[in-house]
Amino acid sequence: MGDGVARTSGDGRSETTDGVDMDARLSPVLDDPAPNSRWTVGRRRMGLGLMLPISELGAFGDAPPRFADMLEIVRTAAAVGFDAVWIPDHLIVRHANQGNVVRGVWECWTTLAGLAAATEGIHLASFVTCTGFRNPGLVAKMAESVDEISGGRFILGLGAGWHEPEYRMFGFPFDHRVSRFEEALRIIHPLLREGVADFQGEYYAVHRVVNQPRGPRSALGGPPILIGGTGPRMLRLTARYADAWNDDFHRDPAIVAGHLAALDVACREVGRDSTTLVRTTGSNLALPGYLGRRPNPIVGEPEAMATAIHGFQDLGIDHYVCGLDPCTPASLEWFAGVMRILDAE
């Protein structure tokens, strides 16, 4: 594995590329994580995000939402007061317990770019991008471009991937996913934070690669990075590299409390102040007309839902992602009642 450090030419002089002093910009992988100023998602004590349906047989209905449908959902989410919309990154979905039926999914990044160009105000995020599907240097370039298109509203959610059928179908390697993820981070992180990377690993390599031009948040080191995962190694990578952490979807806050304790341990292990890490989780929520597409949901009338969601805020969660079922403009209008109760507490 490469050391990720700056290198000079054989005689010790700094090399340059297109007038850029490369050695002045290359540095070891940073151990001091991003400042909280990169995370500016919402005015609430606990921000509220929406999981966008983008697949067949999903929370939108049997048919996949068209782009016009997704755009209407995002604009409605902004209108009713959501702080962010989260877009999943899958190529297909196929579960054995659902008869191995292949569900088609719109591609995450092209969808993100289209939504970024056609919306205002609300933040947009990948939930979470599988680094095994794309070259990590390209992911950094894509993130910079979407942040530019959105005017600084993008959150780069990253993960190691888990759904084996899509790996096998599209020919991506499924082995050593966390090791591959760590190498991808050692390229993506410096490209966004410093604009340059030099790395030779077992799975990935870049050679004095530059991330140019820079988007609207170049002075802050680009968009915030969120990492999803709960295993000890993923938590340590989160503590070292991320602005934010995600704990997936849970109905019971007690489960999240245990994962938060493990995250604190990981922060201590890498020498990070755990209060500098944004903590996110979410739940599935059964709304009128529940389709059964998002499992193990919180149920009840708006007051009961608000009480259940408030339990996650009591844990110190900074941002909560709502997996609404069904998820349509009409169901968002209904859920706005829950949001008003939460905002009044």
LUMVO-763939 format. One record per residue: residue in three letters; chain; x, y negated, z negated of N, C-alpha, C in turn; residue number from 0. Coordinates in steps of 0.2 Angstrom, whole numbers, plus 5000, padded with zeros to 4 digits. Layout:
# LUMVO-763939
  res  chain  n_xx  n_yy  n_zz  ca_xx  ca_yy  ca_zz  c_xx  c_yy  c_zz    n
  ALA      A     X     Y     Z      X      Y      Z     X     Y     Z  NUM
...
This chain:
# LUMVO-763939
  res  chain  n_xx  n_yy  n_zz  ca_xx  ca_yy  ca_zz  c_xx  c_yy  c_zz    n
  MET      A  5004  5006  5000   5000   5000   5000  5004  4994  5000    0
  GLY      A  5003  4989  5004   5006   4983   5004  5006  4979  4998    1
  ASP      A  5010  4974  4997   5010   4970   4991  5007  4964  4991    2
  GLY      A  5004  4962  4997   5000   4956   4998  5004  4949  4997    3
  VAL      A  5011  4950  4997   5014   4943   4995  5017  4940  5001    4
  ALA      A  5019  4934  5000   5022   4930   5006  5028  4933  5008    5
  ARG      A  5030  4932  5015   5036   4935   5017  5039  4929  5021    6
  THR      A  5046  4929  5022   5049   4925   5026  5053  4928  5031    7
  SER      A  5055  4925  5036   5059   4928   5041  5066  4930  5039    8
  GLY      A  5070  4934  5042   5076   4937   5040  5081  4932  5037    9
  ASP      A  5081  4926  5039   5086   4921   5036  5083  4917  5030   10
  GLY      A  5077  4919  5028   5074   4916   5022  5070  4910  5024   11
  ARG      A  5070  4908  5030   5066   4902   5032  5059  4903  5033   12
  SER      A  5055  4898  5031   5047   4899   5032  5046  4900  5039   13
  GLU      A  5041  4904  5041   5039   4905   5047  5032  4900  5048   14
  THR      A  5031  4898  5054   5025   4894   5055  5021  4897  5061   15
  THR      A  5015  4896  5061   5010   4898   5067  5006  4892  5068   16
  ASP      A  5007  4889  5075   5003   4883   5077  5003  4878  5072   17
  GLY      A  5009  4877  5070   5011   4871   5065  5009  4872  5058   18
  VAL      A  5006  4878  5056   5004   4879   5049  5010  4882  5046   19
  ASP      A  5012  4880  5040   5018   4883   5036  5015  4889  5033   20
  MET      A  5016  4895  5035   5013   4901   5033  5016  4902  5026   21
  ASP      A  5022  4902  5024   5024   4903   5018  5021  4899  5012   22
  ALA      A  5020  4893  5014   5016   4888   5010  5009  4890  5008   23
  ARG      A  5006  4894  5012   4999   4896   5011  4999  4903  5009   24
  LEU      A  5004  4908  5010   5003   4915   5008  5005  4915  5001   25
  SER      A  5001  4919  4997   5003   4920   4990  5000  4927  4988   26
  PRO      A  5003  4929  4982   5000   4935   4980  4992  4935  4979   27
  VAL      A  4989  4941  4978   4982   4941   4977  4981  4938  4970   28
  LEU      A  4976  4933  4970   4975   4929   4964  4972  4933  4958   29
  ASP      A  4975  4932  4952   4972   4935   4946  4967  4931  4943   30
  ASP      A  4968  4924  4944   4963   4919   4941  4957  4919  4946   31
  PRO      A  4951  4921  4944   4945   4921   4948  4943  4914  4950   32
  ALA      A  4937  4914  4954   4935   4908   4957  4932  4903  4951   33
  PRO      A  4932  4897  4952   4928   4892   4947  4921  4893  4948   34
  ASN      A  4917  4892  4943   4910   4892   4943  4907  4887  4948   35
  SER      A  4911  4882  4950   4908   4877   4955  4906  4880  4961   36
  ARG      A  4909  4886  4963   4907   4889   4969  4900  4892  4969   37
  TRP      A  4897  4894  4963   4891   4896   4963  4886  4891  4961   38
  THR      A  4882  4888  4966   4878   4883   4965  4871  4885  4966   39
  VAL      A  4868  4891  4964   4862   4893   4967  4857  4892  4962   40
  GLY      A  4853  4886  4963   4847   4885   4959  4848  4881  4953   41
  ARG      A  4842  4878  4950   4842   4874   4945  4840  4877  4938   42
  ARG      A  4838  4883  4939   4835   4887   4933  4840  4890  4929   43
  ARG      A  4839  4891  4922   4843   4895   4918  4845  4902  4921   44
  MET      A  4840  4905  4924   4841   4911   4928  4837  4910  4934   45
  GLY      A  4842  4910  4939   4839   4909   4946  4835  4915  4949   46
  LEU      A  4831  4913  4954   4827   4919   4956  4828  4920  4964   47
  GLY      A  4829  4926  4966   4831   4927   4972  4825  4932  4975   48
  LEU      A  4825  4933  4982   4820   4937   4985  4824  4942  4989   49
  MET      A  4822  4948  4989   4825   4953   4993  4821  4953  5000   50
  LEU      A  4824  4952  5005   4821   4952   5012  4820  4959  5015   51
  PRO      A  4814  4960  5017   4813   4967   5020  4815  4966  5027   52
  ILE      A  4819  4971  5030   4821   4970   5037  4821  4977  5040   53
  SER      A  4817  4982  5037   4817   4989   5040  4810  4991  5042   54
  GLU      A  4810  4997  5046   4804   5000   5047  4802  5004  5040   55
  LEU      A  4795  5005  5039   4793   5008   5034  4795  5005  5027   56
  GLY      A  4796  4998  5027   4798   4995   5021  4793  4991  5018   57
  ALA      A  4795  4986  5014   4790   4982   5010  4786  4978  5014   58
  PHE      A  4788  4977  5020   4784   4972   5025  4778  4976  5028   59
  GLY      A  4779  4983  5028   4774   4987   5031  4777  4993  5035   60
  ASP      A  4773  4997  5039   4776   5002   5043  4780  5000  5048   61
  ALA      A  4778  4995  5052   4782   4992   5057  4788  4987  5055   62
  PRO      A  4793  4987  5058   4798   4982   5056  4796  4975  5057   63
  PRO      A  4798  4970  5052   4797   4963   5053  4800  4961  5059   64
  ARG      A  4797  4957  5063   4801   4954   5069  4805  4948  5066   65
  PHE      A  4809  4945  5070   4813   4939   5067  4808  4933  5065   66
  ALA      A  4803  4932  5069   4798   4927   5067  4795  4929  5060   67
  ASP      A  4794  4935  5059   4791   4937   5052  4796  4935  5047   68
  MET      A  4802  4937  5048   4807   4936   5043  4808  4929  5041   69
  LEU      A  4808  4925  5047   4809   4918   5046  4803  4915  5042   70
  GLU      A  4797  4917  5043   4792   4914   5040  4792  4916  5032   71
  ILE      A  4794  4922  5031   4795   4924   5024  4801  4920  5020   72
  VAL      A  4806  4919  5024   4811   4915   5021  4809  4907  5019   73
  ARG      A  4805  4905  5024   4803   4898   5024  4798  4898  5018   74
  THR      A  4793  4903  5018   4789   4903   5012  4792  4904  5005   75
  ALA      A  4797  4908  5005   4801   4909   4999  4804  4902  4997   76
  ALA      A  4807  4898  5001   4809   4891   5000  4804  4887  4997   77
  ALA      A  4798  4887  5000   4792   4883   4999  4790  4884  4992   78
  VAL      A  4789  4891  4990   4787   4892   4983  4792  4892  4978   79
  GLY      A  4798  4891  4979   4803   4889   4974  4808  4894  4973   80
  PHE      A  4809  4899  4977   4815   4904   4977  4821  4900  4978   81
  ASP      A  4826  4903  4974   4833   4899   4975  4837  4903  4981   82
  ALA      A  4836  4909  4982   4840   4912   4987  4836  4918  4990   83
  VAL      A  4838  4920  4996   4836   4926   4999  4841  4931  5001   84
  TRP      A  4840  4937  4999   4846   4942   5000  4844  4947  5005   85
  ILE      A  4849  4948  5010   4848   4952   5016  4852  4959  5015   86
  PRO      A  4848  4965  5015   4852   4971   5015  4857  4972  5021   87
  ASP      A  4862  4976  5020   4866   4978   5025  4866  4986  5026   88
  HIS      A  4862  4988  5030   4861   4995   5032  4861  4996  5039   89
  LEU      A  4863  5001  5042   4862   5003   5049  4856  5007  5051   90
  ILE      A  4855  5012  5046   4849   5016   5046  4848  5018  5039   91
  VAL      A  4842  5020  5037   4840   5023   5031  4837  5030  5032   92
  ARG      A  4840  5035  5029   4837   5042   5029  4838  5046  5023   93
  HIS      A  4832  5047  5020   4833   5050   5013  4830  5057  5014   94
  ALA      A  4833  5062  5011   4831   5069   5011  4824  5070  5007   95
  ASN      A  4823  5066  5002   4817   5067   4998  4811  5063  5002   96
  GLN      A  4812  5060  5007   4807   5057   5012  4807  5060  5018   97
  GLY      A  4809  5067  5018   4808   5071   5024  4814  5069  5030   98
  ASN      A  4819  5066  5028   4824   5064   5032  4822  5060  5038   99
  VAL      A  4817  5056  5037   4814   5052   5043  4819  5046  5043  100
  VAL      A  4821  5045  5049   4826   5039   5051  4822  5033  5051  101
  ARG      A  4824  5028  5047   4821   5021   5047  4826  5016  5050  102
  GLY      A  4824  5013  5055   4828   5008   5058  4828  5002  5054  103
  VAL      A  4834  4998  5055   4835   4992   5051  4838  4987  5055  104
  TRP      A  4836  4981  5055   4839   4975   5058  4846  4974  5055  105
  GLU      A  4851  4972  5060   4858   4971   5058  4858  4965  5053  106
  CYS      A  4862  4966  5048   4862   4961   5043  4865  4954  5045  107
  TRP      A  4871  4954  5048   4874   4948   5049  4871  4944  5055  108
  THR      A  4869  4947  5060   4866   4943   5065  4859  4940  5063  109
  THR      A  4856  4944  5058   4850   4941   5055  4851  4935  5051  110
  LEU      A  4857  4936  5047   4859   4930   5043  4860  4924  5047  111
  ALA      A  4864  4925  5052   4866   4919   5056  4860  4916  5059  112
  GLY      A  4855  4920  5061   4849   4917   5064  4845  4913  5059  113
  LEU      A  4844  4916  5053   4841   4913   5047  4844  4906  5045  114
  ALA      A  4851  4907  5045   4855   4901   5043  4854  4895  5047  115
  ALA      A  4853  4896  5054   4852   4891   5058  4845  4888  5058  116
  ALA      A  4840  4892  5056   4833   4890   5056  4830  4888  5049  117
  THR      A  4834  4888  5044   4831   4886   5037  4835  4880  5034  118
  GLU      A  4833  4878  5029   4836   4873   5025  4835  4874  5018  119
  GLY      A  4840  4872  5014   4839   4872   5006  4841  4878  5003  120
  ILE      A  4837  4884  5005   4838   4890   5001  4844  4893  5003  121
  HIS      A  4847  4897  4998   4853   4900   4999  4852  4907  5002  122
  LEU      A  4857  4909  5006   4856   4916   5010  4862  4920  5008  123
  ALA      A  4861  4927  5007   4866   4931   5005  4866  4938  5008  124
  SER      A  4871  4941  5008   4871   4948   5010  4871  4953  5004  125
  PHE      A  4867  4958  5004   4865   4962   4998  4866  4969  5000  126
  VAL      A  4872  4972  4999   4878   4969   4999  4881  4972  5006  127
  THR      A  4886  4968  5008   4889   4970   5015  4894  4976  5013  128
  CYS      A  4893  4981  5017   4897   4987   5016  4904  4986  5020  129
  THR      A  4909  4985  5016   4916   4984   5020  4918  4990  5024  130
  GLY      A  4915  4996  5023   4917   5001   5028  4914  5001  5035  131
  PHE      A  4909  4996  5036   4906   4995   5043  4910  4990  5047  132
  ARG      A  4914  4986  5044   4918   4981   5048  4925  4980  5046  133
  ASN      A  4929  4978  5051   4936   4976   5049  4936  4970  5044  134
  PRO      A  4939  4970  5038   4939   4965   5033  4941  4958  5035  135
  GLY      A  4946  4958  5040   4947   4951   5042  4942  4948  5046  136
  LEU      A  4938  4952  5050   4932   4950   5053  4927  4948  5048  137
  VAL      A  4926  4952  5043   4921   4950   5038  4922  4943  5035  138
  ALA      A  4929  4941  5034   4930   4934   5031  4928  4929  5036  139
  LYS      A  4930  4930  5043   4928   4926   5048  4921  4925  5049  140
  MET      A  4917  4930  5048   4910   4930   5049  4907  4926  5043  141
  ALA      A  4910  4927  5037   4907   4924   5031  4909  4916  5032  142
  GLU      A  4914  4914  5034   4916   4907   5035  4911  4904  5040  143
  SER      A  4910  4908  5046   4905   4905   5051  4898  4904  5048  144
  VAL      A  4896  4909  5045   4889   4909   5042  4888  4903  5037  145
  ASP      A  4894  4902  5033   4893   4897   5028  4893  4890  5032  146
  GLU      A  4897  4890  5038   4896   4884   5042  4889  4883  5045  147
  ILE      A  4886  4888  5048   4880   4887   5051  4875  4885  5045  148
  SER      A  4875  4888  5039   4870   4887   5034  4872  4880  5030  149
  GLY      A  4877  4877  5032   4879   4871   5028  4881  4872  5021  150
  GLY      A  4884  4878  5020   4887   4879   5013  4882  4882  5009  151
  ARG      A  4877  4887  5012   4872   4890   5008  4873  4897  5007  152
  PHE      A  4879  4900  5009   4880   4907   5010  4883  4910  5004  153
  ILE      A  4881  4916  5002   4884   4920   4997  4887  4927  5000  154
  LEU      A  4893  4928  4999   4896   4934   5002  4895  4940  4997  155
  GLY      A  4890  4944  4998   4889   4950   4993  4893  4956  4997  156
  LEU      A  4897  4959  4993   4902   4965   4995  4901  4971  4991  157
  GLY      A  4901  4977  4995   4901   4983   4991  4905  4989  4995  158
  ALA      A  4906  4994  4992   4909   5000   4995  4905  5004  4999  159
  GLY      A  4898  5003  4999   4894   5008   5003  4892  5014  4999  160
  TRP      A  4887  5017  5001   4885   5023   4997  4880  5028  5001  161
  HIS      A  4877  5026  5007   4872   5030   5010  4875  5034  5016  162
  GLU      A  4877  5040  5014   4881   5044   5019  4878  5045  5026  163
  PRO      A  4871  5046  5026   4869   5047   5033  4871  5042  5038  164
  GLU      A  4871  5035  5036   4873   5030   5041  4880  5030  5043  165
  TYR      A  4884  5032  5038   4891   5033   5040  4892  5038  5045  166
  ARG      A  4889  5044  5044   4890   5050   5048  4887  5048  5055  167
  MET      A  4881  5045  5055   4878   5044   5062  4882  5039  5066  168
  PHE      A  4885  5034  5063   4889   5029   5067  4896  5030  5067  169
  GLY      A  4899  5035  5064   4906   5037   5064  4911  5034  5060  170
  PHE      A  4908  5031  5054   4913   5028   5050  4915  5033  5044  171
  PRO      A  4921  5032  5042   4924   5037   5037  4920  5036  5030  172
  PHE      A  4919  5041  5027   4915   5041   5021  4920  5042  5015  173
  ASP      A  4926  5044  5016   4930   5046   5011  4934  5040  5008  174
  HIS      A  4936  5041  5001   4940   5036   4998  4937  5029  4999  175
  ARG      A  4930  5028  4997   4927   5022   4999  4929  5016  4994  176
  VAL      A  4931  5018  4988   4933   5012   4983  4940  5010  4985  177
  SER      A  4944  5015  4987   4951   5013   4989  4951  5009  4995  178
  ARG      A  4946  5011  5000   4946   5006   5006  4943  5000  5004  179
  PHE      A  4938  4999  4999   4935   4993   4997  4940  4989  4994  180
  GLU      A  4945  4991  4990   4950   4987   4987  4954  4984  4992  181
  GLU      A  4956  4988  4997   4961   4985   5002  4957  4980  5006  182
  ALA      A  4951  4981  5007   4947   4976   5011  4947  4969  5007  183
  LEU      A  4946  4970  5000   4946   4964   4996  4952  4960  4996  184
  ARG      A  4958  4964  4997   4964   4961   4997  4966  4957  5003  185
  ILE      A  4961  4958  5008   4962   4954   5014  4956  4948  5014  186
  ILE      A  4950  4950  5012   4945   4945   5012  4946  4940  5007  187
  HIS      A  4948  4941  5001   4949   4936   4996  4954  4931  4998  188
  PRO      A  4960  4933  5000   4964   4927   5001  4963  4923  5008  189
  LEU      A  4959  4927  5013   4957   4923   5019  4952  4918  5017  190
  LEU      A  4948  4919  5012   4943   4914   5011  4946  4909  5006  191
  ARG      A  4949  4911  5001   4952   4907   4996  4958  4902  4998  192
  GLU      A  4962  4905  5002   4968   4902   5004  4968  4901  5012  193
  GLY      A  4964  4904  5015   4964   4903   5023  4969  4907  5026  194
  VAL      A  4973  4912  5023   4978   4916   5026  4979  4922  5022  195
  ALA      A  4981  4928  5025   4983   4934   5022  4988  4938  5026  196
  ASP      A  4992  4942  5022   4997   4946   5025  4997  4953  5021  197
  PHE      A  4995  4958  5024   4993   4964   5020  4995  4970  5024  198
  GLN      A  4998  4975  5021   4999   4982   5024  4997  4987  5019  199
  GLY      A  4991  4990  5021   4989   4996   5016  4988  5002  5020  200
  GLU      A  4985  5007  5017   4984   5014   5020  4979  5014  5025  201
  TYR      A  4974  5009  5024   4968   5009   5028  4967  5003  5032  202
  TYR      A  4970  4998  5030   4969   4991   5033  4976  4988  5033  203
  ALA      A  4977  4984  5039   4983   4979   5039  4981  4973  5043  204
  VAL      A  4984  4967  5040   4983   4961   5044  4990  4958  5044  205
  HIS      A  4992  4954  5049   4999   4952   5049  4998  4944  5050  206
  ARG      A  4999  4941  5044   4999   4933   5044  4993  4930  5047  207
  VAL      A  4988  4933  5046   4981   4931   5049  4979  4925  5046  208
  VAL      A  4976  4921  5050   4973   4914   5047  4966  4914  5048  209
  ASN      A  4963  4911  5044   4955   4910   5044  4954  4902  5046  210
  GLN      A  4954  4901  5052   4953   4894   5055  4948  4894  5061  211
  PRO      A  4943  4889  5061   4943   4883   5057  4939  4885  5050  212
  ARG      A  4940  4881  5046   4936   4882   5039  4930  4878  5039  213
  GLY      A  4925  4881  5035   4918   4879   5034  4918  4873  5029  214
  PRO      A  4912  4872  5027   4910   4866   5022  4913  4866  5015  215
  ARG      A  4915  4872  5013   4917   4873   5006  4925  4875  5006  216
  SER      A  4929  4873  5011   4936   4875   5011  4939  4873  5005  217
  ALA      A  4938  4867  5003   4941   4864   4997  4940  4868  4991  218
  LEU      A  4934  4872  4990   4933   4876   4985  4935  4883  4986  219
  GLY      A  4938  4885  4992   4940   4891   4994  4935  4896  4997  220
  GLY      A  4930  4892  5000   4925   4896   5004  4919  4898  5000  221
  PRO      A  4915  4902  5003   4909   4904   4999  4910  4908  4993  222
  PRO      A  4905  4909  4988   4906   4913   4983  4906  4921  4985  223
  ILE      A  4910  4925  4981   4910   4932   4983  4906  4935  4977  224
  LEU      A  4902  4939  4979   4898   4944   4974  4900  4951  4975  225
  ILE      A  4901  4955  4970   4902   4962   4971  4897  4966  4967  226
  GLY      A  4894  4971  4971   4890   4976   4968  4893  4982  4966  227
  GLY      A  4892  4985  4960   4895   4991   4958  4895  4991  4950  228
  THR      A  4895  4998  4947   4895   4999   4940  4900  5004  4938  229
  GLY      A  4904  5007  4942   4909   5011   4940  4915  5007  4938  230
  PRO      A  4919  5011  4933   4924   5007   4930  4929  5004  4935  231
  ARG      A  4931  5007  4940   4935   5004   4945  4932  4998  4949  232
  MET      A  4926  4999  4951   4922   4993   4954  4922  4987  4949  233
  LEU      A  4920  4989  4943   4920   4983   4938  4927  4979  4937  234
  ARG      A  4932  4983  4937   4939   4980   4937  4940  4975  4943  235
  LEU      A  4938  4978  4949   4939   4974   4955  4934  4968  4955  236
  THR      A  4928  4969  4952   4924   4963   4951  4927  4958  4947  237
  ALA      A  4930  4960  4941   4933   4955   4936  4939  4952  4939  238
  ARG      A  4942  4955  4944   4948   4952   4946  4947  4947  4952  239
  TYR      A  4942  4949  4956   4941   4945   4963  4935  4941  4964  240
  ALA      A  4929  4943  4960   4923   4940   4962  4921  4934  4958  241
  ASP      A  4916  4930  4961   4913   4925   4957  4907  4927  4954  242
  ALA      A  4904  4933  4956   4898   4935   4954  4897  4943  4954  243
  TRP      A  4893  4946  4950   4892   4953   4950  4885  4955  4950  244
  ASN      A  4884  4960  4953   4877   4963   4954  4876  4970  4951  245
  ASP      A  4870  4971  4948   4869   4977   4945  4863  4981  4948  246
  ASP      A  4861  4979  4954   4856   4983   4958  4849  4981  4955  247
  PHE      A  4845  4986  4955   4838   4985   4953  4836  4989  4947  248
  HIS      A  4833  4987  4942   4832   4990   4936  4825  4988  4933  249
  ARG      A  4821  4992  4930   4815   4990   4927  4816  4989  4920  250
  ASP      A  4821  4992  4917   4823   4992   4909  4829  4987  4908  251
  PRO      A  4828  4982  4905   4834   4978   4903  4839  4981  4899  252
  ALA      A  4837  4987  4895   4842   4990   4891  4848  4994  4896  253
  ILE      A  4846  4996  4901   4851   4999   4906  4856  4993  4908  254
  VAL      A  4853  4988  4910   4858   4982   4912  4862  4980  4906  255
  ALA      A  4860  4980  4900   4864   4978   4894  4870  4983  4893  256
  GLY      A  4869  4989  4895   4875   4994   4894  4880  4992  4900  257
  HIS      A  4877  4991  4906   4882   4989   4911  4886  4982  4910  258
  LEU      A  4882  4977  4907   4885   4971   4905  4891  4972  4900  259
  ALA      A  4890  4977  4895   4895   4978   4890  4901  4981  4894  260
  ALA      A  4900  4986  4899   4906   4988   4903  4909  4983  4907  261
  LEU      A  4905  4978  4909   4908   4973   4913  4913  4969  4909  262
  ASP      A  4911  4967  4902   4915   4963   4898  4921  4967  4896  263
  VAL      A  4921  4974  4896   4927   4978   4895  4932  4977  4901  264
  ALA      A  4929  4977  4907   4933   4976   4913  4936  4969  4913  265
  CYS      A  4933  4964  4911   4936   4958   4911  4941  4957  4906  266
  ARG      A  4941  4960  4900   4946   4960   4896  4952  4964  4898  267
  GLU      A  4951  4969  4902   4957   4973   4905  4961  4969  4910  268
  VAL      A  4958  4965  4913   4961   4961   4919  4963  4954  4916  269
  GLY      A  4961  4952  4910   4963   4946   4907  4958  4940  4910  270
  ARG      A  4952  4942  4911   4948   4937   4913  4943  4935  4908  271
  ASP      A  4941  4928  4907   4936   4926   4903  4929  4928  4906  272
  SER      A  4926  4932  4903   4920   4935   4906  4914  4930  4907  273
  THR      A  4915  4924  4903   4910   4919   4904  4910  4915  4911  274
  THR      A  4916  4916  4915   4917   4913   4921  4914  4918  4927  275
  LEU      A  4911  4923  4925   4908   4928   4930  4900  4927  4930  276
  VAL      A  4897  4926  4936   4890   4925   4936  4887  4932  4936  277
  ARG      A  4882  4933  4932   4879   4940   4932  4872  4940  4935  278
  THR      A  4871  4945  4939   4865   4946   4943  4862  4953  4943  279
  THR      A  4856  4953  4943   4853   4960   4943  4846  4959  4946  280
  GLY      A  4841  4963  4946   4835   4963   4949  4830  4968  4947  281
  SER      A  4824  4968  4949   4819   4973   4948  4815  4974  4954  282
  ASN      A  4812  4979  4955   4806   4980   4960  4800  4978  4956  283
  LEU      A  4795  4975  4960   4789   4972   4957  4783  4974  4961  284
  ALA      A  4778  4978  4958   4772   4980   4962  4767  4974  4962  285
  LEU      A  4766  4972  4968   4761   4966   4969  4754  4969  4971  286
  PRO      A  4749  4966  4971   4742   4968   4974  4744  4971  4981  287
  GLY      A  4741  4977  4982   4742   4980   4989  4749  4984  4989  288
  TYR      A  4751  4986  4983   4758   4990   4983  4758  4995  4988  289
  LEU      A  4763  4996  4992   4764   5000   4997  4768  5007  4995  290
  GLY      A  4771  5006  4989   4775   5012   4986  4782  5012  4990  291
  ARG      A  4784  5007  4993   4791   5007   4996  4797  5005  4992  292
  ARG      A  4795  5001  4987   4801   5000   4982  4799  5003  4975  293
  PRO      A  4803  5008  4973   4802   5013   4968  4803  5010  4961  294
  ASN      A  4799  5013  4956   4800   5011   4949  4799  5004  4948  295
  PRO      A  4793  5001  4950   4793   4994   4949  4790  4992  4942  296
  ILE      A  4791  4985  4941   4787   4982   4936  4780  4981  4938  297
  VAL      A  4775  4982  4934   4768   4982   4936  4764  4977  4931  298
  GLY      A  4759  4975  4933   4755   4971   4929  4752  4964  4932  299
  GLU      A  4749  4960  4928   4746   4954   4930  4752  4949  4929  300
  PRO      A  4751  4943  4932   4757   4938   4932  4760  4937  4925  301
  GLU      A  4756  4936  4920   4759   4935   4913  4763  4941  4911  302
  ALA      A  4761  4947  4912   4765   4953   4910  4771  4953  4914  303
  MET      A  4771  4952  4921   4777   4952   4925  4782  4947  4922  304
  ALA      A  4780  4941  4921   4784   4936   4918  4787  4938  4912  305
  THR      A  4784  4941  4908   4787   4943   4901  4792  4948  4902  306
  ALA      A  4791  4953  4907   4796   4958   4909  4802  4955  4912  307
  ILE      A  4801  4950  4916   4807   4947   4919  4811  4943  4914  308
  HIS      A  4807  4940  4910   4811   4936   4905  4815  4940  4900  309
  GLY      A  4814  4946  4900   4818   4951   4896  4825  4951  4899  310
  PHE      A  4826  4950  4905   4833   4950   4909  4836  4943  4907  311
  GLN      A  4832  4938  4907   4835   4932   4906  4838  4932  4898  312
  ASP      A  4835  4935  4894   4837   4936   4887  4844  4939  4887  313
  LEU      A  4846  4943  4891   4852   4946   4892  4858  4942  4894  314
  GLY      A  4856  4936  4896   4861   4931   4899  4862  4932  4907  315
  ILE      A  4857  4935  4910   4857   4936   4917  4857  4929  4920  316
  ASP      A  4861  4927  4925   4861   4921   4928  4856  4921  4935  317
  HIS      A  4855  4926  4938   4851   4926   4944  4848  4933  4944  318
  TYR      A  4842  4933  4946   4837   4939   4946  4834  4940  4953  319
  VAL      A  4835  4945  4956   4833   4947   4963  4826  4951  4963  320
  CYS      A  4821  4948  4966   4815   4951   4966  4814  4955  4972  321
  GLY      A  4812  4962  4971   4811   4966   4976  4803  4967  4976  322
  LEU      A  4800  4963  4980   4793   4963   4980  4790  4968  4985  323
  ASP      A  4785  4971  4983   4781   4976   4987  4774  4975  4986  324
  PRO      A  4770  4973  4991   4773   4971   4998  4776  4964  4998  325
  CYS      A  4780  4963  5003   4784   4957   5004  4782  4954  5010  326
  THR      A  4777  4949  5010   4774   4945   5015  4773  4938  5013  327
  PRO      A  4772  4934  5018   4771   4927   5015  4765  4926  5010  328
  ALA      A  4760  4930  5011   4754   4930   5007  4756  4933  5000  329
  SER      A  4760  4938  5000   4762   4941   4993  4767  4936  4989  330
  LEU      A  4771  4932  4993   4775   4927   4990  4771  4922  4987  331
  GLU      A  4765  4920  4990   4761   4915   4987  4758  4918  4981  332
  TRP      A  4756  4924  4980   4753   4927   4974  4759  4927  4969  333
  PHE      A  4765  4929  4971   4770   4929   4966  4772  4922  4963  334
  ALA      A  4771  4917  4967   4772   4910   4965  4769  4909  4958  335
  GLY      A  4763  4912  4956   4760   4912   4950  4765  4914  4944  336
  VAL      A  4768  4920  4946   4773   4922   4941  4779  4917  4940  337
  MET      A  4781  4914  4945   4787   4910   4945  4785  4903  4941  338
  ARG      A  4778  4901  4941   4776   4895   4938  4776  4897  4930  339
  ILE      A  4774  4903  4928   4774   4905   4921  4782  4905  4919  340
  LEU      A  4786  4908  4923   4793   4908   4921  4796  4901  4920  341
  ASP      A  4794  4897  4924   4797   4890   4924  4794  4886  4918  342
  ALA      A  4788  4888  4916   4785   4884   4910  4788  4887  4904  343
  GLU      A  4791  4892  4903   4794   4895   4897  4800  4892  4895  344
